Amino acid sequence: MALQVGERVRVAYVNPRLHGTALKDRRGVVTARLEPTEGLKWPILEVDLGDQFPRRYFPEHHLRRDTTGERT
């Protein structure tokens, strides 16, 4: 998958205990990428979801590329 900084993404899954359900299907832009190191199993991405949720962190497998408006 390898999402990169600057890509538009959609939150596909949220853990309700950590984020609540309000963030599901929100769209934003990846602002930072933390590669797996000791203690991290997956890459963690910092996502800017707008004014109300300026910076949230998600494992990469919880995000999908936002293809809204793109033609295939």
Order of alpha helices (4+ residues) and beta strands (2+ residues): beta-alpha-beta-beta-beta-beta
